[in-house]
Amino acid sequence: MTSPLALLGGRPAVTATGTHFAWPPIDDTTRARVAAQLDTAISLPGRSGIVAELEDALQAYFGVRHAITLSSGTAALHAAYWAAHVNAWDEVIVPAWTFHATASPLFHLRAVPVLCETGPDGNIDPTRVEELITPRTRAVMVTHLWGRPADTGALRAIAETHDLALLEDGSHAHGASLGGQKTGTFGLAGAFSLNGPKPLSGGEGGFVLTDDDDTYYRVLTFAHYNKRAKSEIPADHPLARYAVTGAGLKLRIHPLAAALAHDQLGRLDGYLAGRAEIARHLGDRFADMPGLHAVPMPCGVIPSWYGLTLIYRPEELGGLGIERFHQALLAEGATEFDRPGSTCPMNRLSLYRQPGPLFPGHPLSHRRYAEGDFPLAEHSYRHTIKLPVWHRGEDLPLVDQYVRAARKVTEHYKELL
Ligand SMILES: *Cc1c(COP(=O)(O)O)cnc(C)c1O
């Protein structure tokens, strides 16, 4: 008798053809809006047109005084660090597990990323932050991994006690909230990506949120020299004299990306509500499945569901390795089941192990990171299987095929041992 498992010659559980998950959703209205931008402006050096419209809409959506668009999330993070006065040799505490761009711009400031162990949800563990604080610590950066808000209440208290800037990387978490407050608004500044698959997408782009005027002027100085710096920084501000050159970099968003992001922002809450429904549906169905476990969501935490993450427990499936388990899922046609790749504990990355060749004389040349430094983050990373979260009711049949695929593999795991 042949196994029903597709990996062993059976028929795949997922029969849907074509792309299973595409992001961002683009319809004819989106197409028309982006195309209209071609006839309006394709370069906007000032805060005008679609850039001003997008920034106004972001300010209203997040309830903040300033939103500044940039060319990418990486640029937004770089600008946020510089705006927060992170200087050479300063230390910034960052989650050990995040997409590296949360922290990598620090190398360009000659500042030191200090990696902090993460908790079961993959987010920075606030109980591990204080032991890392030194006289050189300037800021704490938090990522809301996979769109699940980190414990910003505890982090804010630590930042206040030690007089540190709290910064947020909201790149997974547009529209997520904690106790009714949106991620990206808890600290001095929030930096976001608008990259392709992110919950709010302009294809490429990013933005910084802040309520603080000086931080706003510094982001403009860092990323928007000349026209914007001249018109938005008050003449009597110490930065005004640098308006022509800024700090030497120009990191503007493209107006076509701004048009796409503006169109998407109007739909974001609808997307998030749809994702929440499907995440609940998936959560119910994975609840009693051996081997795969969701990390419980505390009360008051509303994620953006950038990904639904499941922790794989091999001991519940006879010790079956995650690689083979994942292969079996893919063979079932459930190709959106994914293991995190480059979004990994950063002590795995050459830049954090050996920055010297890229940044000679960088302070981290003395104290580098190595495999095994962050056992909890590394364990979670190695045992995570994630799914994108669909947002439309008509996706439910496909979602159920994915559930069937997972159930089938867990029921037949012995054949894979
Ligand atoms: C995508 C991402 C970034 C970088 O954003 P880009 O727009 O790709 O430069 C930074 N941090 C996190 C957590 C991200 O997911």
PDBQT file of the ligand as one rigid body, heavy atoms in Angstrom, charges set to zero:
ROOT
HETATM    1  C1  LIG A 501      11.346  44.890   5.747  1.00  0.00    +0.000 C 
HETATM    2  C2  LIG A 501      11.932  45.220   7.059  1.00  0.00    +0.000 A 
HETATM    3  C3  LIG A 501      12.890  46.225   7.212  1.00  0.00    +0.000 A 
HETATM    4  C4  LIG A 501      13.527  46.933   6.058  1.00  0.00    +0.000 C 
HETATM    5  O1  LIG A 501      12.619  47.597   5.261  1.00  0.00    +0.000 OA
HETATM    6  P1  LIG A 501      12.970  47.870   3.710  1.00  0.00    +0.000 P 
HETATM    7  O2  LIG A 501      11.831  48.732   3.266  1.00  0.00    +0.000 OA
HETATM    8  O3  LIG A 501      13.002  46.560   3.029  1.00  0.00    +0.000 OA
HETATM    9  O4  LIG A 501      14.267  48.581   3.672  1.00  0.00    +0.000 OA
HETATM   10  C5  LIG A 501      13.323  46.516   8.485  1.00  0.00    +0.000 A 
HETATM   11  N1  LIG A 501      12.862  45.856   9.551  1.00  0.00    +0.000 NA
HETATM   12  C6  LIG A 501      11.949  44.870   9.444  1.00  0.00    +0.000 A 
HETATM   13  C7  LIG A 501      11.456  44.196  10.680  1.00  0.00    +0.000 C 
HETATM   14  C8  LIG A 501      11.479  44.508   8.186  1.00  0.00    +0.000 A 
HETATM   15  O5  LIG A 501      10.592  43.518   8.069  1.00  0.00    +0.000 OA
ENDROOT
TORSDOF 0
